[in-house]
């Protein structure tokens, strides 16, 4: 009874904190990276100008090119006249100036350099126009239904819009599948051109917020102040998206409020079987047993009140009949909270194929058995 009362009090406290959470931005969203769960949303599908938060997609496509081997960190890019013609935030590239992919990534992540963003776009796709086509194609693949890109920078352009939800989707794709981007997004101060050019991150969270990992700021007169802010604590990474906030300081305050709420209220648990899973006998199979394995989706996002006292139970059949296909579900690992509440039922899968024995194989077994017993 005492445990139940404590749990109810904790849940009521969490509900109260969720209701009390407010942000001044007209559109905002908080998402957990691993599961993609939305923890807070406010007009998250409003189509708004993202300003330089656009560059999350530019960085994503650049990192995909690097990870595929089409581009390398130490490749040299020669700045085109088009790249050097960008206004807004820049490092003042001169036409034909040469710089590595790595340094240009640093410039984009730390000071939101529009000239370097376009230079990277040209290196990936040959032209900014071709790159923008790829941006919109990738957005569609990610389910970013509120988004249309017109350039690689986020400079004002008619019809260049996205939403807080869509920004979270592309931010999640970037930090989840290309964690090396952190070597740039976590820089507070650095230099380029052998120390001649100083860089200070436009994202103040990197300096002042515990666990900050990135990601991208943006502001124009029409977009106002935007941010995709990411942070990680205790193995859980959160994405806080703020759009059209009135001031720069307010966007960081709103992002911190969202992140604080997420870290205070939720925990990410990676489920691992408490004991070795026993093999399951297989009749009429080419082998006597099949080994169950836990599926790939083993992360549970839980309210902290539930995460502290978890228990497991395993349900497997006494036997299976061949054929058994690798990856087929053969059982369940059930996770319960301390009060017995089921919080997850995770599939246990066959770890390998177990084909059915043929007539010839069965005959050989019978003959072998008879021979050995003679």
C-alpha positions as CSV (number, residue, x, y, z in Angstrom):
1,X,0.0,0.0,0.0
2,X,2.8,2.4,0.9
3,X,4.4,1.8,-2.6
4,X,1.1,2.5,-4.3
5,X,0.6,5.8,-2.4
6,X,4.2,6.9,-3.3
7,X,3.7,6.0,-6.9
8,X,0.4,7.8,-7.1
9,X,1.9,10.9,-5.6
10,X,4.8,10.8,-8.0
11,X,2.4,10.5,-11.0
12,X,0.3,13.4,-9.7
13,X,3.4,15.5,-9.4
14,X,4.4,14.6,-13.0
15,X,0.9,15.4,-14.3
16,X,1.1,18.7,-12.5
17,X,4.5,19.6,-13.9
18,X,3.3,18.8,-17.4
19,X,0.3,21.1,-17.0
20,X,2.5,23.9,-15.6
21,X,5.0,23.7,-18.4
22,X,4.7,26.7,-20.6
23,X,6.8,28.3,-23.3
24,X,6.4,31.7,-24.8
25,X,7.2,30.6,-28.4
26,X,4.1,30.1,-30.5
27,X,5.4,26.7,-31.8
28,X,7.5,24.2,-29.9
29,X,8.2,20.5,-29.4
30,X,10.2,18.2,-27.2
31,X,11.2,14.8,-28.5
32,X,13.2,11.9,-27.1
33,X,15.8,10.8,-29.6
34,X,15.9,7.0,-29.3
35,X,12.2,6.3,-29.4
36,X,11.0,9.4,-31.2
37,X,8.4,10.0,-28.5
38,X,6.9,13.5,-28.4
39,X,6.9,14.6,-24.7
40,X,5.5,18.1,-25.3
41,X,4.0,19.9,-28.3
42,X,2.6,23.3,-28.9
43,X,1.2,24.0,-32.4
44,X,3.9,21.7,-33.7
45,X,2.7,21.5,-37.3
46,X,2.5,25.3,-37.9
47,X,4.4,26.0,-41.1
48,X,6.9,28.7,-40.2
49,X,10.2,30.0,-41.5
50,X,13.1,28.1,-39.9
51,X,15.9,30.5,-40.7
52,X,19.3,28.8,-40.3
53,X,17.8,25.8,-38.5
54,X,17.3,24.7,-42.1
55,X,21.0,23.8,-42.0
56,X,20.1,20.7,-39.9
57,X,19.1,19.1,-43.3
58,X,22.2,20.5,-45.0
59,X,24.3,18.9,-42.3
60,X,22.3,15.6,-42.5
61,X,22.9,15.3,-46.2
62,X,26.6,16.2,-45.8
63,X,27.1,13.6,-43.1
64,X,25.3,11.0,-45.2
65,X,27.7,11.7,-48.0
66,X,30.6,11.4,-45.7
67,X,29.4,8.1,-44.1
68,X,28.7,6.7,-47.6
69,X,32.3,7.5,-48.7
70,X,31.2,10.0,-51.4
71,X,32.8,12.8,-49.4
72,X,35.6,12.9,-46.8
73,X,36.5,15.1,-43.9
74,X,39.9,16.0,-45.4
75,X,38.6,16.7,-49.0
76,X,39.4,20.2,-50.2
77,X,36.5,22.3,-51.4
78,X,37.1,25.4,-53.6
79,X,34.7,28.2,-52.8
80,X,32.5,29.2,-55.8
81,X,31.4,32.7,-56.6
82,X,27.8,31.6,-55.7
83,X,28.9,30.3,-52.3
84,X,30.8,33.5,-51.6
85,X,27.8,35.7,-52.5
86,X,25.7,34.6,-49.6
87,X,24.6,37.2,-47.1
88,X,23.9,36.8,-43.4
89,X,26.1,34.8,-41.1
90,X,29.3,33.8,-42.9
91,X,33.1,33.4,-42.6
92,X,33.7,35.6,-45.6
93,X,35.0,33.0,-48.0
94,X,36.7,34.5,-51.0
95,X,36.1,33.0,-54.5
96,X,38.5,30.1,-55.1
97,X,39.5,30.0,-51.4
98,X,40.1,26.4,-50.4
99,X,39.1,24.8,-47.2
100,X,38.5,21.2,-46.0
101,X,35.1,19.7,-45.5
102,X,35.9,19.4,-41.8
103,X,36.6,23.1,-41.4
104,X,33.5,24.0,-43.4
105,X,31.3,21.8,-41.2
106,X,32.8,23.5,-38.2
107,X,31.9,26.9,-39.6
108,X,28.3,25.8,-40.3
109,X,27.8,24.2,-36.9
110,X,29.5,26.9,-34.8
111,X,28.7,30.2,-36.5
112,X,26.1,29.1,-39.0
113,X,28.2,30.1,-42.0
114,X,25.9,30.5,-45.1
115,X,28.9,30.6,-47.5
116,X,30.2,27.2,-46.2
117,X,26.7,25.7,-46.2
118,X,26.4,26.4,-49.9
119,X,29.9,25.3,-50.6
120,X,29.1,21.9,-48.9
121,X,25.9,21.7,-50.8
122,X,27.8,22.1,-54.1
123,X,30.4,19.5,-53.0
124,X,27.6,17.0,-52.3
125,X,25.3,17.6,-55.3
126,X,27.2,19.8,-57.8
127,X,25.0,22.8,-57.4
128,X,22.8,24.3,-54.7
129,X,19.7,23.8,-56.8
130,X,20.4,20.1,-57.1
131,X,21.1,19.9,-53.4
132,X,17.8,21.6,-52.6
133,X,16.0,18.9,-54.6
134,X,17.8,16.3,-52.5
135,X,16.8,18.2,-49.3
136,X,13.1,18.1,-50.3
137,X,13.4,14.4,-51.3
138,X,15.0,13.5,-48.0
139,X,12.4,15.5,-46.1
140,X,9.7,13.5,-47.8
141,X,11.4,10.2,-46.9
142,X,11.5,11.3,-43.2
143,X,7.8,12.1,-43.2
144,X,8.4,15.9,-43.0
145,X,4.9,16.7,-44.4
146,X,5.0,20.4,-43.3
147,X,8.3,21.2,-45.1
148,X,9.4,22.8,-48.3
149,X,13.0,24.0,-48.7
150,X,14.1,26.6,-51.3
151,X,17.8,26.9,-50.3
152,X,20.5,25.2,-48.2
153,X,20.9,28.1,-45.8
154,X,17.5,29.2,-44.5
155,X,17.9,32.8,-45.9
156,X,14.5,34.3,-46.5
157,X,12.7,32.9,-49.5
158,X,9.1,32.7,-50.5
159,X,7.7,29.3,-49.6
160,X,10.7,28.1,-47.5
161,X,8.9,26.7,-44.5
162,X,8.9,23.8,-42.0
163,X,7.5,23.0,-38.6
164,X,8.7,22.3,-35.1
165,X,7.7,18.6,-35.6
166,X,9.6,18.3,-38.9
167,X,12.7,20.0,-37.4
168,X,12.6,17.4,-34.6
169,X,12.4,14.6,-37.2
170,X,15.4,15.7,-39.2
171,X,17.3,16.6,-36.0
172,X,16.7,13.1,-34.7
173,X,17.9,11.5,-37.9
174,X,21.1,13.5,-37.7
175,X,22.1,12.9,-34.1
176,X,20.8,9.3,-34.0
177,X,22.5,8.0,-37.1
178,X,25.5,10.4,-37.5
179,X,26.8,11.0,-33.9
180,X,30.1,12.2,-35.3
181,X,28.4,15.6,-35.9
182,X,28.9,16.2,-32.2
183,X,32.6,16.9,-32.7
184,X,31.4,20.1,-34.3
185,X,28.1,21.0,-32.6
186,X,29.6,20.8,-29.1
187,X,32.4,23.4,-29.9
188,X,32.0,26.6,-27.9
189,X,35.0,28.5,-29.2
190,X,37.5,27.6,-32.0
191,X,39.4,29.1,-34.9
192,X,39.9,28.7,-38.6
193,X,42.6,29.7,-41.1
194,X,45.4,28.8,-38.7
195,X,44.0,30.9,-36.0
196,X,43.2,34.0,-38.1
197,X,39.4,33.5,-37.8
198,X,37.7,33.2,-34.4
199,X,34.5,31.2,-33.9
200,X,32.0,31.5,-31.0
201,X,29.0,29.2,-31.1
202,X,25.7,30.9,-31.7
203,X,24.1,28.2,-29.5
204,X,24.5,29.4,-25.9
205,X,23.2,26.1,-24.5
206,X,26.6,24.6,-25.4
207,X,28.3,26.9,-22.9
208,X,25.7,27.0,-20.1
209,X,23.4,23.9,-20.2
210,X,24.6,20.7,-18.7
211,X,24.8,17.9,-21.2
212,X,24.2,20.1,-24.3
213,X,25.1,18.4,-27.5
214,X,23.9,20.9,-30.1
215,X,22.3,21.5,-32.5
216,X,21.4,24.6,-34.6
217,X,20.2,28.2,-34.1
218,X,18.4,30.4,-36.6
219,X,17.1,33.9,-36.8
220,X,15.9,36.4,-39.4
221,X,13.7,39.5,-39.2
222,X,10.7,37.4,-40.4
223,X,11.5,34.0,-38.8
224,X,12.4,35.7,-35.5
225,X,14.4,33.4,-33.2
226,X,14.4,29.6,-33.7
227,X,16.4,26.7,-32.2
228,X,16.8,23.0,-32.4
229,X,18.5,22.3,-29.0
230,X,19.8,18.9,-28.0
231,X,21.1,17.6,-24.7
232,X,22.0,14.3,-23.2
233,X,21.9,13.1,-19.5
234,X,22.0,9.6,-18.1
235,X,22.0,8.0,-21.5
236,X,18.8,9.9,-22.7
237,X,19.1,12.6,-25.4
238,X,16.3,15.1,-25.9
239,X,15.5,17.4,-28.8
240,X,13.8,20.8,-28.0
241,X,12.6,22.8,-30.9
242,X,11.6,26.4,-30.6
243,X,10.2,28.5,-33.5
244,X,9.4,32.2,-33.9
245,X,10.3,33.3,-30.3
246,X,10.4,37.0,-29.7
247,X,14.1,37.3,-28.5
248,X,17.2,35.2,-28.6
249,X,17.3,35.0,-24.8
250,X,13.7,33.7,-24.7
251,X,14.4,30.9,-27.2
252,X,17.1,29.6,-25.0
253,X,15.0,30.0,-21.9
254,X,12.1,28.1,-23.6
255,X,14.4,25.3,-24.7
256,X,15.9,25.0,-21.2
257,X,12.4,24.7,-19.8
258,X,11.5,21.9,-22.2
259,X,14.8,20.1,-21.6
260,X,14.5,20.5,-17.8
261,X,11.0,19.0,-17.9
262,X,12.1,16.1,-20.0
263,X,15.1,15.2,-17.8
264,X,13.1,15.6,-14.6
265,X,10.1,13.6,-15.7
266,X,11.4,10.7,-17.9
267,X,14.1,8.0,-18.0
268,X,15.3,5.8,-20.9
269,X,15.8,2.2,-20.0
270,X,17.6,-0.2,-22.3
271,X,16.1,-3.6,-21.6
272,X,18.5,-6.6,-21.3
273,X,17.3,-10.0,-20.3
274,X,18.0,-10.6,-16.6
275,X,19.2,-14.1,-17.2
276,X,20.2,-16.2,-20.2
277,X,17.3,-17.1,-22.4
278,X,16.9,-20.9,-22.6
279,X,16.9,-22.5,-26.1
280,X,13.5,-23.8,-27.3
281,X,13.3,-27.4,-28.5
282,X,12.4,-27.8,-32.1
283,X,10.7,-31.0,-33.4
284,X,11.4,-32.3,-37.0
285,X,14.1,-29.6,-37.4
286,X,17.7,-29.9,-38.8
287,X,18.8,-28.9,-35.3
288,X,17.4,-29.8,-31.9
289,X,16.8,-26.3,-30.6
290,X,16.5,-22.6,-31.6
291,X,18.0,-19.8,-29.5
292,X,15.6,-16.9,-28.7
293,X,16.9,-13.4,-28.9
294,X,15.5,-10.0,-27.9
295,X,14.4,-7.8,-30.8
296,X,16.3,-4.7,-31.8
297,X,13.8,-2.2,-30.2
298,X,14.9,-2.6,-26.6
299,X,14.6,1.0,-25.4
300,X,11.8,2.0,-23.1
301,X,10.9,5.6,-22.3
302,X,9.3,5.7,-18.9
303,X,8.1,8.2,-16.4
304,X,10.7,8.2,-13.7
305,X,8.1,7.1,-11.1
306,X,7.9,3.8,-13.0
307,X,11.5,3.4,-14.1
308,X,13.0,2.8,-10.6
309,X,11.4,-0.6,-9.9
310,X,11.1,-2.8,-13.0
311,X,10.7,-6.6,-13.2
312,X,10.9,-9.1,-16.1
313,X,9.1,-12.3,-17.0
314,X,9.8,-14.5,-20.0
315,X,7.2,-16.5,-21.9
316,X,8.4,-19.1,-24.3
317,X,6.7,-22.2,-25.8
318,X,7.7,-25.7,-24.5
319,X,8.6,-26.6,-28.1
320,X,8.3,-25.5,-31.7
321,X,7.8,-27.5,-34.9
322,X,10.1,-26.8,-37.9
323,X,10.5,-24.9,-40.0
324,X,11.3,-21.9,-37.9
325,X,12.3,-18.7,-39.6
326,X,15.0,-16.5,-38.2
327,X,13.5,-13.3,-36.8
328,X,10.0,-14.9,-36.3
329,X,8.4,-14.2,-33.0
330,X,8.5,-17.1,-30.7
331,X,7.9,-15.6,-27.3
332,X,7.5,-12.4,-25.2
333,X,9.6,-10.6,-22.5
334,X,7.2,-8.7,-20.3
335,X,8.4,-5.7,-18.3
336,X,6.3,-4.6,-15.3
337,X,6.6,-1.8,-12.8
338,X,6.8,-2.5,-9.1
339,X,3.0,-2.4,-8.7
340,X,2.6,-5.0,-11.5
341,X,1.6,-2.6,-14.2
342,X,2.8,-3.9,-17.6
343,X,5.0,-1.2,-19.2
344,X,6.2,-3.2,-22.2
345,X,5.8,-6.5,-24.0
346,X,8.9,-7.1,-26.1
347,X,9.1,-9.8,-28.8
348,X,11.5,-12.7,-28.4
349,X,12.6,-13.8,-31.9
350,X,14.2,-16.9,-33.4
351,X,17.9,-16.3,-33.6
352,X,18.4,-18.5,-36.6
353,X,16.7,-20.5,-39.3
354,X,15.8,-24.1,-38.4
355,X,14.6,-25.8,-41.6
356,X,12.4,-28.9,-41.5
357,X,14.3,-32.2,-42.0
358,X,13.8,-33.9,-45.4
359,X,12.8,-37.5,-45.8
360,X,16.4,-38.4,-46.7
361,X,17.8,-36.6,-43.6
362,X,15.2,-38.4,-41.4
363,X,16.1,-41.8,-42.9
364,X,19.8,-41.1,-42.2
365,X,19.0,-40.2,-38.6
366,X,17.0,-43.5,-38.1
367,X,19.8,-45.5,-39.6
368,X,22.5,-43.8,-37.5
369,X,20.4,-44.3,-34.4
370,X,20.0,-48.0,-35.2
371,X,23.7,-48.4,-36.0
372,X,24.8,-46.8,-32.8
373,X,22.4,-48.9,-30.7
374,X,23.3,-52.2,-32.3
